[in-house]
């Protein structure tokens, strides 16, 4: 019984539910025979969604709470986001706060900048790491700018000084 009591403390208030319920979209039964598995009540899903939003737990962790399966809560959350439920709830809450306390709409601030910095200079891309690197392209493994024909094998090794064939397997003693 202790488990149920700890879950009850996370349930949304009746006052919040009264504001949320009219914003929820209608869900007609689309089963071809009018039956199918009964849909979880919206109130139960709302409790699970707000529990997840408050605690930051994963959706699948809701299974252990006994409120609602995580997949059901997530599906309902996606449905309500698409219907604009949370935006409408936020707007209603903002307007109610404005009526109760008042919001000074004449003083607003916005963070961000969409202009070029005045002394920023030209920035087309990342700086090359060496004079051999062209336009931010990294060299492929084992290939320098000299190519595979260069005597050194392509890994910064000096050219071998020998008189015989370069392939050591072809050279027989």
WORAFEN-V32246 format. One record per backbone hydrogen bond with DSSP energy under -0.5 kcal/mol. NH is the residue of the N-H (numbers start at 1). CO is the residue of the C=O. E is the energy in kcal/mol with one decimal. If there is no record, write none. Layout:
BEGIN
NH;CO;E
NH;CO;E
END
This chain:
BEGIN
5;1;-1.6
6;2;-2.0
7;3;-1.7
8;4;-2.1
9;5;-1.1
10;7;-1.6
11;8;-1.2
17;13;-2.3
18;14;-2.2
19;15;-1.0
20;16;-2.1
21;17;-2.9
22;18;-0.6
23;20;-1.3
24;20;-0.7
24;21;-1.1
30;28;-0.6
34;31;-1.6
45;41;-2.0
46;42;-2.8
47;43;-2.3
48;44;-2.0
49;45;-2.8
50;46;-2.6
51;47;-2.0
52;48;-2.3
53;49;-2.4
54;50;-2.2
55;51;-2.5
56;52;-2.2
61;58;-0.7
62;59;-1.5
63;60;-1.3
64;61;-0.8
65;62;-0.8
66;62;-0.9
66;63;-0.6
67;62;-0.6
68;62;-0.6
73;69;-2.4
74;70;-2.5
75;71;-2.2
76;72;-2.4
77;73;-2.5
78;74;-2.5
79;75;-2.1
80;76;-2.6
81;77;-2.4
82;78;-2.3
83;79;-1.5
84;81;-1.3
85;80;-2.5
88;84;-2.2
89;85;-2.4
90;86;-2.4
91;87;-2.4
92;88;-2.6
93;89;-2.4
94;90;-2.4
95;91;-2.4
96;92;-2.3
97;93;-2.3
98;94;-2.0
99;95;-1.8
100;96;-2.3
101;97;-3.0
102;97;-1.7
105;103;-1.5
107;104;-1.1
108;106;-0.7
120;117;-1.4
123;121;-0.5
133;130;-1.2
135;133;-0.5
137;134;-2.0
143;140;-2.0
144;142;-0.5
147;144;-0.8
150;147;-0.8
153;150;-1.2
155;152;-0.7
157;152;-0.5
160;151;-0.5
162;160;-0.9
168;166;-0.7
171;167;-0.9
172;170;-0.6
END
